[in-house]
Amino acid sequence: MFCHKYGPLCCAAFILAVLSCGSLLCSHAKGRIFQKREEDPPVQVTLGLSADLLEYDDDSRSASSCINENMLNATTLSAHFRGDICRSSGAHTSAFENTATVAQVAQPSEMLVMAYYPDWMGDSFPPSKIDFQRFDWIDFAFAVPKADASLAWDDPVSGPTLLEELVTSAHSHNSYVKLSIGGWTGSRYFSTIVSTEKGRSKFAENILATYNKFSLDGIDIDWEYPGQEGSPGNKYNSKDTANFLLFLQKLRSTLPPSARITAAVESTPFVDNKGKPLKDLTEFAEVLDWVLIMNYDVWGSSSNPGPNAPLYDACGNSTQPDASAVGAFNAWTRANFPASKLVLGLPSYGYISSSKAQHLRTRSNKGAEDSSGFKVKNDDGDSEGQVQFRELIKQGVLVPTSDDRGYPTYAASEGFETLWDGCSETPYIRSTSSGQIITYDSPLSLGMKAAFAKKVGMLGVNVFDVHGDTDTWDLVDSVRRALDLT
C-alpha cells in the first residue's frame, strides 16, 4: 500500500435505508471463511432503490451547484440516477430514485469485514485495542522482501513481537490474521525475486517458514506494482505480471491448502508486457482467494485537491475515471475476475491540503482570501499530508452531531465548513481562514461504498487502517450496518 506510512446514487439516500437497521455488534459465523463456495453462473438481476425526501439541517452538503442527472454506463453495471442534489447555506434536500442492472453472482451469507494493522502504530495502538468482534480478518503490515528473497520487517524492532501478539489476540476471538508482504516502500525487489524459478521457490519457502512460525492464516502480497515502478527505485520489467502469476502458483502449492492467499491491487488489472491492463484474469482468479482493490490515494495533498476515495465518477469529468469503487469493479469483472473474489478497500484517513480551491478537482475552482486561522496537523505535526479520521475529531475540526437515523454524523468546527463533493460522493471540509481543504471519508460515505460492494456481490471490505477509526468504531460500525451485519 504504501504511501500510507510515508505519504501516498448520486446521493446519500442510496445508503440511508441500508443504515437504518438495529444494533451495531454481531455474532460472526467464523467458520464459513474456510469453506470454498461454489459460484452460480452470472445472473442478470434488477435492483430498485428509492428513498423519500431527506432533509439536512447541519449544512453538511452545502456547495454551489445542483446535479440533476447522472448516467453511469459500463459492461457489468449500469445505473441511472435521477435526483436533485442542491447545495445551499440552509437546509439540504435530496430526492433520489435509482434502478441498476448488474451481473451478480451468488453472495456469501455474510460479507467479510477486514482491516489492516500497521506495525508502526504499535506503541499508540497495540493489538489489545482492536475489537475483534467487528472484524473477520486482520492484515498485519508489513513484512518486506529483501534482495535474497528473505523477509525483513517494516519495523524490525517491534514487528515480530506485535505480530505474535496480534495473532494470539485474534485467534482467541475467532478472527484470522494474514501477513501482508510488500507495500509502497517494500516492493523494491519483487520483480527480481520472481523472475527466476529459483527465486520464486526460495521466496515461497521463506514465506512458508514465516507462516508456520507465527501460526498465520494467510498471506497477502502487496506488490506495488507488477510491470510498473511504483515507488521510485523499484525494480520492474515487462515480464513482471507473467512472473507474478508463476510465483502465486508456486506459493499456492507451497502453503497449506487452508492458507488464504490474497493480493492488494490498484483499480485497474495487472498490466501485460506492453503495459496495458490484462483482458483476462482467469488464471489469477484460480490461484487467489481474493484481491483487495485499494480504492484510496486517488488524490493526495495538493493545491488543487481531489477526492481520496471516490465512489464513482458521477459527473463524468474525472481525470482518473477508472479510479473509483465502481470503475475498479467494472475493470476487474470485465477482465473475468469474479465479483465474489473482490474486496473493496476503504480508508479511515484523509488528506490535508493547503489550498484556496472552492471545490475538489474536476470541478471549477475559485480563489479565497488569505488570512490566518486554525490549522489541522497530521500525525507528524505537518499541516499537509495524511490525517486519520480520529485526528480530525481529536483536533476539534469535526464534532459529533445528533441524528435520528441512528448512525454517527459529524459537523465541521474551528472555522471549517462541511461540504460534499457530488462528483465522487465524498465529504470534505474547508477553511478559508487557514487556507486548508481536508478530503476524507465519513461514516456516511464509507457506508455508501460498503452498500455498493454488497449490491454487486463483492466478498467484503477492508479498512486501511484499523487505528484511524474513533474509539467507538463509528466508521466500521457504519460499514457493518450497510452490509446488514447487525
Secondary structure, DSSP 8 states (H G I E B T S, - for coil): --STTT----STHHHHTGGG-S-S-----GGGGGS-------EEEEEEEEEEEEEESS-TTB-S-EEEEEEEE-SSEEEEEEEEEE--SS-EEEEEEEEEEEEE----SS-EEEEEEEGGGTTTS-GGG--GGG-SEEEEEEEEE-TTS-EEESSTTTHHHHHHHHHHHHHHTT-EEEEEEE-TTS-TTHHHHTTSHHHHHHHHHHHHHHHHHTT-SEEEEE-S-TTS--STT----TTHHHHHHHHHHHHHHHS-TT-EEEEEE-SS--B-TTS-B-S--HHHHHH-SEEEE----SS-S-SS---SS-S--TTS--SSTTSSHHHHHHHHHHTT--GGGEEEEEESEEEEEE---SS-TTS---------------TTS-SSEEEEHHHHHHTTSEEEE--TTSS-EEEE-TT-EEEEETTTTEEEEEETTTTEEEE---HHHHHHHHHHHHHTT--EEEEE-GGGS-TT-HHHHHHHHHTT--
